[in-house]
Amino acid sequence: MKTRFRGEDDDWIAYGLNITSPESFEAIRHCLDEAGPVVVEHRFYRASSAPERMVFNDLGAFSAYLEAHASAGDAIYVWNFAAVCRDDNTLVFGKCPDEHGLVPIRGAY
């Protein structure tokens, strides 16, 4: 993990929550194996920018993302997609219309 900036006032410690710990990776691996994809929110440490959000189906792709895009101090939140993205809690739902504005009532999804 590269270090972009380190604010000493932020009390850096050796035993804090570490997204790359074996325990974190095992929890993510277990979710991917048993429940499916994970939703990830990447909050940038002292960067004054909006978080990035993505979905991963593979632990290797998640690890590669961290290696390429994360810096020391960034906060990474991970959720079980199946637990939070369900048909009974959607904000909105709709189907894409054709050129006449028509949508199918049925369909194979």
C-alpha positions as a printed Julia matrix, in Angstrom:
109×3 Matrix{Float64}:
   0.0     0.0     0.0
   1.49    3.34   -0.98
   1.49    6.32    1.39
   0.17    9.51   -0.19
  -0.04   11.55    3.01
   0.17   10.8     6.7
  -1.29   13.16    9.28
   0.48   12.44   12.57
  -2.45   14.03   14.46
  -4.55   11.04   13.33
  -2.9     8.64   15.82
  -1.63    5.87   13.53
  -1.43    2.52   15.37
  -0.17   -0.97   14.55
  -3.24   -2.85   15.85
  -6.08   -0.94   14.17
  -8.65   -2.22   11.68
  -6.74   -3.34    8.58
  -8.64   -4.16    5.38
  -5.75   -6.32    4.13
  -5.55   -8.45    7.28
  -6.01  -12.2     6.85
  -9.25  -11.95    8.87
 -10.7    -9.26    6.57
  -9.73  -11.14    3.42
 -11.14  -14.39    4.83
 -14.49  -12.7     5.61
 -14.62  -11.31    2.06
 -13.59  -14.65    0.55
 -16.28  -16.45    2.59
 -18.95  -14.0     1.4
 -17.84  -14.35   -2.23
 -17.89  -18.15   -1.97
 -21.17  -18.48   -0.07
 -23.34  -15.46   -0.94
 -21.92  -13.85   -4.05
 -20.57  -10.37   -4.85
 -19.51   -7.67   -2.41
 -20.22   -3.95   -2.64
 -17.2    -1.79   -1.83
 -17.01    1.88   -0.92
 -13.53    3.44   -1.03
 -13.21    6.63    1.02
 -10.0     8.55    0.39
  -7.93    9.62    3.4
  -7.72   13.43    3.59
  -8.36   13.76   -0.15
 -11.44   16.02   -0.26
 -13.08   13.84   -2.89
 -16.19   11.73   -3.18
 -15.87    8.02   -2.43
 -15.7     5.45   -5.21
 -18.19    2.58   -5.18
 -17.94   -0.71   -7.01
 -18.95   -4.38   -6.94
 -16.48   -7.27   -6.9
 -17.08  -10.94   -7.69
 -13.51  -12.04   -7.11
 -11.06  -11.6    -4.23
  -8.12  -11.27   -6.62
  -9.8    -8.37   -8.44
 -10.56   -6.68   -5.1
  -6.95   -7.13   -3.95
  -5.64   -5.78   -7.29
  -7.93   -2.75   -6.96
  -6.53   -1.99   -3.5
  -2.96   -2.34   -4.74
  -3.55   -0.02   -7.7
  -5.89    2.59   -6.21
  -5.75    2.63   -2.41
  -3.33    4.57   -0.23
  -2.44    4.23    3.43
  -5.23    5.63    5.6
  -8.03    5.18    3.04
 -11.21    3.66    4.49
 -12.66    0.64    2.7
 -16.22   -0.45    3.52
 -17.43   -3.85    2.26
 -21.0    -5.15    2.24
 -22.58   -8.43    1.2
 -24.44   -7.54   -2.02
 -27.15  -10.17   -1.47
 -27.9    -8.9     2.04
 -28.32   -5.25    1.09
 -29.48   -5.34   -2.55
 -32.79   -7.17   -2.51
 -36.0    -6.87   -4.53
 -37.94   -5.83   -1.39
 -35.83   -2.74   -0.62
 -35.25   -1.13   -4.01
 -35.49    2.64   -4.28
 -37.02    2.41   -7.76
 -37.47   -0.32  -10.34
 -38.27   -0.12  -14.01
 -37.5    -1.67  -17.36
 -35.76    0.0   -20.26
 -38.2     1.15  -22.94
 -37.93    0.57  -26.65
 -37.94    3.41  -29.2
 -41.74    3.74  -28.73
 -41.57    3.97  -24.92
 -42.95    0.44  -24.43
 -41.68   -1.97  -21.77
 -42.43   -5.71  -21.42
 -44.74   -6.98  -18.7
 -43.03  -10.37  -18.71
 -39.52  -11.47  -19.59
 -36.78  -13.93  -18.78
 -34.36  -12.37  -16.27
